[in-house]
Amino acid sequence: MKMNKKLWKGFFMNLLSVILGIILTFGGNAIWQKNEEKKKIREMLILVRNELEINKEWFKDQEKNIRRDSYAYQKILEAEGDWSTIHPDTINEYKSQTRTFTYGILTSSAWQIFQSSEVIQKMTDKELVIGIMNSYAVINLIHGVIMEEYWNAKKKAVAFENDPYRYFETVMNNKETVSFYRRFSPDQSNFWDVFSLIDDVIDQMLMLLDNHGNYRYGKDEDNNRVETSVEAEKDSVCHKKDTIQKEIANQ
């Protein structure tokens, strides 16, 4: 009877050891896989956040370039018909400015990768996904407005004259060009509102990302805590398994 109890105990301990081994294998893999998914989501959101900051700078550069043009337009309109009031070097500078096109590059690579990846399907925070989607929709819309209403219109306003004074005589005889210059004078256009709008949209998205997690380059405390928790769970299961195996060996 004692032997049967001993055998039964040994059988039970072996069975428990096997079960813990299975838990360690499959449970550990599940924990590892879950942690890997979190890492992928975080890495993708880091790329998106960085891209949003780059695009914010793109819009700021666009505003600077267009405002520089705007200053030149204002001075040209003020001196209309009397170009002698403007120094030759300055008139050359204005001519160069009105014929300069600075588009820069607006990037959406991270957003395109994000949309086509499996990461977006595994994100449980749909508010964040929708927020990113809406932000890029506004970015693309305002980018289109800037390109169409400003840069494409500026192309039509350019004349082909080498002499600076004759150049401005030519452009000022073009009603479409004069209308364009007046529209983009510093105090005449509502066009400037698009820059404050896009600045607010991107800032709000960056704030939303920061509120949901520190999606900046480098590891944050939350990510370190997740990794520590995973390792602790694995160590706990391994310790239990080792304890049982020692008990079986000592029987």
Steps between C-alpha positions, in 0.01 A plus 500: 500500500787731592666414169180585315486839670862562416447396141186712480684800645785452252254469214317814613822699535618388157165594352512841667852552371386416146201736531724782620737426214212536255388821671856631482527414131162619375436766763851638461458510122164674535647758736799549271275536194280753679805698601633490143167635371519786749854575384393505134209733576727728699768504229240585235349779710850640562543524121159666460572749779837587351342545156236733644774716651684507165179604323440770759840645410414468129192720546702751705758521220223547246355788700844665528560469124157633406521788749839591350330513161216699653738771623646532149149522347407778741809706414446446127137616525604807699754597232274425202588726209800652672766228520773762538402528865637149553876446503626283207634232739166487677302481176723210394437334834123540462516362147693195622255454785192511278654238270610261777300186571563323831271201531697285739389144570189408695538139613236241579711181477447399864124549466488289182698219665277526807183469290622194310652318798336246732584730791197723436270196523643396837468840664222502759508878537272594211480864618872532433470335157213729398689802631805417287280434196321834535826688554651369178175578316528865608875505419433376146211743455702805606801384301272494195372849578855641527615334179194596297415845635854623547779321311300417188355853499850644544616317187235685301609832650859470381616696193793427270713815492866525596519871571362552857319827424346370179412182688281687747351717227392179332356331808316814611329512161365154567173529695525139618846565645394824671199320648729223626742748661217685671340182623821392673599833646556462877170652616271412210455123501323245718741250349728534804234335718586160353839509673358560846239230431751234399725595791210439741403171333852355519556627856176338615601171338843511664331568835262208445795270426682622810191445715474138381869421537844648459540440128837667465833350409657297783341266750251643744419382852178325395685286246764409758227402747338272243830322430572466873152356560544243220836386637355477855214276382740272314734482802209413730389206283860379458554514877188292568605244241854475645360456853276211392780331309726521808227344715461214252877446490519483882226239533 
